[in-house]
Amino acid sequence: MPSRDETGTFAQNLALPINTALRPILMVINFILAIRLYSIAVELINYVIVNVVSVNFMNASLLSPVVSIVIYVILIIVAANMCFSLAYKIPNKVALFIKSSTLTHKEEIKTGIASKVDPSGMGLHSSFN
């Protein structure tokens, strides 16, 4: 079985420059996508709020316009938080994926050696049985 260790520790050290190069690019792309997603979310919130407010909601009491504005502001803030939080979550997930792909190789080596160790502690199992 091949060891897949042609690059040695270079593969593990390559994750840092790749992460350094990809993170700003991904953040800019995600920020542009977040702006588009936010504009769609605001249009949806505006459409819903206008329809709710226009159905005699303003004539109910003196406090209802204030409540509707507070609900609108809360919805806009939540939409902004959710849309723009993707700008840093996605690069973190990509960096974790790159780092885990280099760490997986170390785990395969450890589990491969551990599976051949005799439980009695007397040495390695013979794999030629």
C-alpha positions as CSV (number, residue, x, y, z in Angstrom):
1,M,0.0,0.0,0.0
2,P,1.5,3.4,-1.0
3,S,2.3,5.7,1.9
4,R,1.2,8.9,0.0
5,D,4.1,10.7,1.7
6,E,5.7,12.0,-1.5
7,T,5.7,15.6,-0.3
8,G,6.7,14.9,3.3
9,T,6.2,17.8,5.7
10,F,5.9,20.2,2.8
11,A,2.2,19.3,2.4
12,Q,1.6,20.4,6.0
13,N,3.6,23.6,5.6
14,L,1.8,24.4,2.4
15,A,-1.5,25.0,4.2
16,L,-0.3,28.3,5.7
17,P,0.5,30.1,2.4
18,I,-2.6,28.7,0.7
19,N,-4.7,29.9,3.6
20,T,-2.9,33.3,3.5
21,A,-3.6,33.7,-0.2
22,L,-7.2,32.3,-0.3
23,R,-8.6,34.1,2.8
24,P,-8.6,37.7,1.4
25,I,-9.9,36.5,-2.0
26,L,-12.7,34.5,-0.3
27,M,-13.6,37.4,2.0
28,V,-14.0,39.8,-0.9
29,I,-16.1,37.4,-2.9
30,N,-18.2,36.6,0.1
31,F,-18.7,40.3,0.9
32,I,-19.9,40.9,-2.7
33,L,-22.3,37.9,-2.4
34,A,-23.4,39.2,1.1
35,I,-24.3,42.6,-0.4
36,R,-26.5,40.9,-3.0
37,L,-28.1,38.6,-0.5
38,Y,-28.7,41.5,1.9
39,S,-30.4,43.5,-0.9
40,I,-32.7,40.6,-1.6
41,A,-33.5,40.1,2.1
42,V,-34.3,43.8,2.5
43,E,-36.6,43.7,-0.5
44,L,-38.4,40.7,1.0
45,I,-38.7,42.3,4.4
46,N,-40.0,45.5,2.8
47,Y,-42.6,43.6,0.7
48,V,-43.8,41.7,3.8
49,I,-43.9,44.8,6.1
50,V,-45.7,46.9,3.5
51,N,-48.4,44.2,3.1
52,V,-48.8,43.7,6.8
53,V,-48.9,47.5,7.6
54,S,-51.3,48.3,4.8
55,V,-54.0,45.9,6.1
56,N,-55.5,48.3,8.6
57,F,-52.7,47.8,11.0
58,M,-52.0,51.5,11.3
59,N,-55.6,52.3,12.3
60,A,-55.5,49.9,15.3
61,S,-54.0,52.2,17.9
62,L,-51.5,54.9,18.5
63,L,-48.8,52.5,19.5
64,S,-49.0,50.2,16.4
65,P,-46.8,52.4,14.1
66,V,-44.1,52.4,16.7
67,V,-44.3,48.7,17.1
68,S,-44.2,48.1,13.4
69,I,-41.1,50.3,13.0
70,V,-39.4,48.5,15.9
71,I,-40.2,45.1,14.2
72,Y,-38.9,46.4,10.9
73,V,-35.7,47.6,12.4
74,I,-35.1,44.3,14.2
75,L,-35.7,42.3,11.1
76,I,-33.3,44.5,9.1
77,I,-30.6,44.1,11.8
78,V,-31.1,40.4,11.9
79,A,-30.9,40.1,8.1
80,A,-27.7,42.2,8.0
81,N,-26.1,40.1,10.8
82,M,-26.9,36.8,9.1
83,C,-25.9,37.9,5.6
84,F,-22.6,39.6,6.5
85,S,-21.5,36.9,9.0
86,L,-21.0,34.6,6.0
87,A,-18.1,36.9,4.9
88,Y,-15.9,35.4,7.7
89,K,-17.5,32.0,8.3
90,I,-16.9,30.6,4.8
91,P,-13.1,31.4,4.7
92,N,-12.8,29.8,8.2
93,K,-14.5,26.7,6.9
94,V,-12.2,26.6,3.8
95,A,-9.1,27.0,6.0
96,L,-10.3,24.2,8.3
97,F,-10.8,22.0,5.3
98,I,-7.3,22.7,4.0
99,K,-5.8,22.1,7.4
100,S,-7.8,18.9,8.1
101,S,-6.7,17.4,4.7
102,T,-3.1,17.7,5.8
103,L,-3.8,16.5,9.3
104,T,-5.8,13.5,8.0
105,H,-2.5,12.1,6.7
106,K,-1.0,12.1,10.2
107,E,-4.0,10.3,11.6
108,E,-3.9,7.7,8.9
109,I,-0.3,7.0,9.8
110,K,-1.1,6.7,13.5
111,T,-4.1,4.4,13.0
112,G,-2.2,2.3,10.5
113,I,0.6,1.6,13.0
114,A,-1.8,1.2,15.9
115,S,-3.8,-1.5,14.0
116,K,-0.7,-3.6,13.5
117,V,0.4,-3.5,17.2
118,D,-0.2,-6.7,19.1
119,P,-2.7,-6.1,22.0
120,S,-0.5,-8.2,24.3
121,G,2.4,-5.8,23.8
122,M,4.7,-8.5,22.3
123,G,5.3,-6.7,19.0
124,L,3.7,-6.3,15.6
125,H,1.2,-8.8,14.1
126,S,2.3,-10.7,11.1
127,S,0.5,-9.3,8.1
128,F,1.6,-12.4,6.0
129,N,-0.8,-14.9,7.5
